[in-house]
Amino acid sequence: MKGESRFAFGLLMFLAGLAAGALAGVLFAPRSGRETQKDLRGLANETGKRFGRITEKTRESLAGAADQGKQWANDAQEHLKSIGQAASKVVDEGREFTR
């Protein structure tokens, strides 16, 4: 029983502290609820706009990086083709030489 009463007392004290904190918040709030809601909406809208700008800049950067990667891949493919053609030519010349 002693443990149960300690738990009940602790729970009661927690709820009393919660109520006191809520009451203090309402009494000492610098603005009314409507003003606070308006400020929070404005803050949320500005945060959304900033996030949108960051997202767009990131998208543009990634698109540029993808384009550059494609160009590098195409250049590498052309380079490898020329190496393959040169190697094929060397092999053909070696066959002619050994005949």
N, C-alpha and C positions, 0 to 999 in steps of 0.2 A: 504494500500500500504506500509505503514511503516514496518509492520511485514514481508511482503514478501521480502523487500529489506534487512532486517536484516538477514533473512534466507539465501538469496542469498550471502550476504557478508560472513556469517559464513561458508557456503559451499565452497566458493572460498578460504577462509583462510585455511580450512581443507585440500582441495586439494593441495594448495600451500605448506603446511607443509608436506603432504605426499610425494610430489615430492622432496622437499628439503631433507627429510630423506632418500629417495631412492638414491638420488644423493650422499649424504654424505656416505652412506653405500658402494656404488660402489667406490668412491674416496679413502676412508680410509680403505678398506678391506685389511687385512694383506696377503691374498693369492688370487690367481686367481680363477675364477669360476670353472675351471677343478680341481684344487687342493682341493677346498672346497667340490665339489661333491665327489671326491675320499675319502676324510676324512669322509663325511657323510655316504657314502656306507660302509666304514670300521666300523664305529660306529654302523650302523644298523645291519651289519652282526654279530658283537660281541654281541650286545644286543639280537639278535635272538638266538645265541648259548647259552648265559646265561639263557635266558628264557627256552630253550630246556632242559638244565641241571636241572633247578629248577623244571620244569614240570616232568621230569623223577624221580627226588628224591621224589617229592610229590606222584607220582603214586606208587612208591615202598613202601613208608610209609603207604599209604592208603591200599595197598594190604596186607601188614603185619598186619595192624590193623584189616582188614576184616578177615584174617585167625585166628587171636587171638580171635576175637568175635565169629567166628564159633566154635572154640574149647571150649570157655566158655559156649556157648549155648549147645553143646553136653554134656559137663560135668554136666550142670544144668539139662538137660533132664535125664541123668543117675541117678543123685541124686534124682530127683523127682520120677522116676520109683521105686527106692528102698524105698522111703518114702511111695509111694502108695502101694507097696507090703506089707510093714510092717503094714500099716493101715488096709489093707484088712485082714491080718492075725489076728490083734487085734479084728476086727469086727467078724471074724469067731469064734475066741476063746470066745468072749462075747456071741455069739449065743449058742455055746455049753454049756457055763456056765449057761445060763438062762433056758435051757431045763430041 
